[in-house]
Amino acid sequence: MGFSLMAKCPIRNGPYRQLFHPEQLITGKEDAANNCARGHYTIGKEIIDPVLDRILKLSDQCTGLQGFLVFHSFGGGTGSGFTSLLMEQLSVDYGKKSKMKFSVYPAPQVSIAVMEPYNSILTTHTTLEHSDCAFMVDNEAIYDICRCNLDMEHPTYTNLNCLISQIVFSITASLRFDGALNVDLMEFQTNSVPCLHIHFPLATYTPVISAERAYHEQLSVAEITNACFEPANQMVKCDPQHGKYMACCTVGTWCPKMSMPPLLPSRPSAASCLWIGAPQASRLASTISLPLWCLGGDLAKMQHAVCMLSNMTAITEAWARLHHKFNLMYAKRAFVHWYVGGGMEEGEFSEAREDMAALEKDYEEVGIDSYEVEDEGEE
């Protein structure tokens, strides 16, 4: 759904228009103008009831509703404001049903709105209690992957969306095909979320190579698995050497009879970053299906592919970048009047900032190994 009529045109007229029933495409009469407050309090309040009615009709058709997959962006007014309103209502109407998010995280080099830091921090603050697992995709990271791995000088939104769809397919493949891991939405939370609020796994996908490279580059399963730990293949810009792996779940489209390499021990640098509090930090499973590709996509059709979901403390680097920009703008109260005029109270800015500081502190604390705490106590 989208507030603007233009948001629906690419779907109605695009190559995937037959995937969506016309009644499930909902639009408003005006957009949120990159304002989280308008998306949540003003325009969002007008359109939330029709959206919930459509969701109710779809849920009634399900024989065993597990939960919801929510796709949105952090930076826009609709993606931030209305998504937070929708998540709140889903928690009220559907209780403990799982809610997983796929969030597009704003990047400094490809920023399209000056108020993205506000929107991102505010929606994180509002949805923190209403999402069970959230997979973030950094615009800058996927831009660099398209440029370096797929040899694209100027990636388009279509190229970026195809790459994101490849990630989503790999993450959800175990829900649709035979597999031994993450066979339902609740298991995602069990395997990837070790602590409350620490529910932002980092997704990595390999191999990401163009069709031209595939002719002269043949990667083994061990090489593909090791590539999962390369920062260049991560969907969020952060350095894994600056944090700890709390949970690591790898799903690959390989045959279970093949020799599967050990996961974290195969990379000494990664093994040294294991969190002591996670005795079973790594899980590896295969999905019995061949990899599928986006229609008209740019990835080479390889026989084997791996997607790794790792919950690591290094992802706080992404939060810290946004938090810093938020503080710079809020210190001067820049654009705050637009949010207050959209129905939001100014006090929510302070609450959001405090929540983000607490979230960063939570990640910092869980990254402290038990033996480090004991050594400090002895001293």
Secondary structure as GFF3:
##gff-version 3
##sequence-region A 1 379
A	DSSP	three_ten_helix	5	7	.	.	.	ID=ss1
A	DSSP	alpha_helix	9	13	.	.	.	ID=ss2
A	DSSP	three_ten_helix	17	19	.	.	.	ID=ss3
A	DSSP	three_ten_helix	22	24	.	.	.	ID=ss4
A	DSSP	alpha_helix	36	37	.	.	.	ID=ss5
A	DSSP	pi_helix	38	42	.	.	.	ID=ss6
A	DSSP	alpha_helix	43	60	.	.	.	ID=ss7
A	DSSP	beta_strand	67	73	.	.	.	ID=ss8
A	DSSP	alpha_helix	77	77	.	.	.	ID=ss9
A	DSSP	pi_helix	78	82	.	.	.	ID=ss10
A	DSSP	alpha_helix	83	94	.	.	.	ID=ss11
A	DSSP	beta_strand	98	105	.	.	.	ID=ss12
A	DSSP	three_ten_helix	108	110	.	.	.	ID=ss13
A	DSSP	alpha_helix	116	127	.	.	.	ID=ss14
A	DSSP	beta_strand	133	138	.	.	.	ID=ss15
A	DSSP	alpha_helix	139	148	.	.	.	ID=ss16
A	DSSP	alpha_helix	157	176	.	.	.	ID=ss17
A	DSSP	alpha_helix	185	192	.	.	.	ID=ss18
A	DSSP	beta_strand	202	206	.	.	.	ID=ss19
A	DSSP	alpha_helix	211	214	.	.	.	ID=ss20
A	DSSP	alpha_helix	221	227	.	.	.	ID=ss21
A	DSSP	three_ten_helix	231	233	.	.	.	ID=ss22
A	DSSP	three_ten_helix	240	242	.	.	.	ID=ss23
A	DSSP	beta_strand	245	252	.	.	.	ID=ss24
A	DSSP	three_ten_helix	264	266	.	.	.	ID=ss25
A	DSSP	alpha_helix	268	271	.	.	.	ID=ss26
A	DSSP	beta_strand	282	286	.	.	.	ID=ss27
A	DSSP	beta_strand	306	312	.	.	.	ID=ss28
A	DSSP	three_ten_helix	313	315	.	.	.	ID=ss29
A	DSSP	alpha_helix	316	331	.	.	.	ID=ss30
A	DSSP	alpha_helix	336	341	.	.	.	ID=ss31
A	DSSP	alpha_helix	347	366	.	.	.	ID=ss32
A	DSSP	alpha_helix	370	378	.	.	.	ID=ss33
###
